Structures are given as structure tokens and as C-alpha cells.
Amino acid sequence: MPRPKSFDPDEKLGEAMTVFQRNGFGNTSIPLLERELGINRFSLYDTYGPKRKLFIKALERFRDIASGDLEQLESGTGGRADLRRFFREFRRRFVEEQSEGCLLNNTGVELGSHDRRISRLIEDYFVRLERAILAALLRARKLGEIDASSSDLRDRAAGARSGLQGVLVTRRLSNEPGPADRTLSAVEACCLQGIGAS
């Protein structure tokens, strides 16, 4: 019978997610994880497997947390209000606060397409983000808040997705929120063009 663990694996996974978020995959060594999580190498491997497997679990955890922000866009009843709420929360979480940034975007920049499973996981999230923005834009049109073609709204959603990824990179590169905040304001203005103030 296996000995019960002296730590909560779910809690330590959250801590590992933060370590990867701060340092990236390549710069996160097993000794660093041992030190930051307060558990030894044997316990790490026994609980999560090798570093790549732990990293994927941490990436999936971050994706699941980030996906919560998309649910209002996907299934809300508002158009303009839901979009403004999303941009406000995005600004708070990734621009104004001293965060380690978005693990999904950071990993995409670091690893690119070198790891197919990881790149697919990242791409799937950002495709969902784009579709969620489009869903809210289509609701805004249905509610009479915007007059635009479906093609235009698809282009806006695609532009917003790319722009938001750019905001995340900009914030990662700067200790000051100003440049990322200005970029985010431009992305939001383009996305909401023609939608009146709330």
C-alpha cells in the first residue's frame, strides 16, 4: 500500500504553475522546483512524472483558469457590456497587476511549434478566445449595438486575438504597465469600433 503524501498534489501543481509562469519551461530546473515547492525530486517524479509532463499539467491548469474569463463572452446575454467587462478584467489581470503574465502566451513565444502537443494546447485556447469575442460581437449586432457584416466582425475578433497576444508580450517585456496599457486600449477601440459607450 503506497504511503500517503505529506503534501496536497493539487496545491503543489498550482505552485509549479507559478514557477513555470515566472521562469518559463527551459529555465525551470528540477532543483528549482524542489526548492520552490518544498518537495524532493522523488516526490515530484512519483506524483507528476518528468518535468515535461508536470509542465503540461501546469499549462492545462492555467488554461482552465483563463477559460473562466471566456465563459461570459461565449454564453452571456449582452454584447457591448460583456466585451467591456472582458477587456476590463484582462487589463486588471495582465496589465495593471504585477503578474507573471500569461503562461500560455509565454510558452508559445518560448517554445513555438517545437512541441506539437503543447503548441496545440496553446492554439486551441487562443482559437477559443477568438470565437468567444466573435460570439459577443454577434450578440452586439443582434442587440442593435453595432452595424457590421459578419465578415467584418470575424476580422475584428481575429484582430483582437492577435492584439491581445501582443499586449501580453509587451507587458512581459516591460516593468511598466504603460506600453501594454496603450496597446490594449487600441485593441479594445478597434474591436468595439462603432459600439456606443455603456
Salt bridges, closest charged atoms under 4 A:
ASP10 OD1 - ARG61 NH2 2.36
GLU15 OE1 - LYS12 NZ 3.37
GLU34 OE1 - ARG41 NH2 3.79
GLU36 OE1 - ARG22 NH2 3.34
ASP46 OD2 - LYS5 NZ 3.15
GLU60 OE2 - ARG117 NH2 3.71
ASP64 OD1 - ARG63 NH2 3.08
ASP69 OD2 - ARG93 NH1 2.74
GLU74 OE2 - ARG128 NE 2.61
ASP82 OD1 - ARG85 NH1 2.79
ASP82 OD2 - ARG139 NH2 2.94
GLU89 OE2 - ARG92 NH2 2.32
GLU89 OE2 - ARG93 NH2 3.65
GLU97 OE2 - ARG92 NH1 2.56
ASP115 OD2 - ARG52 NE 2.73
GLU123 OE1 - ARG161 NH2 2.85
GLU130 OE1 - ARG161 NH1 3.46
GLU145 OE2 - ARG80 NH2 3.85
ASP152 OD2 - ARG156 NE 3.12
ASP181 OD1 - ARG91 NE 2.59
GLU188 OE2 - ARG84 NH1 3.99
GLU188 OE1 - ARG91 NH1 3.64
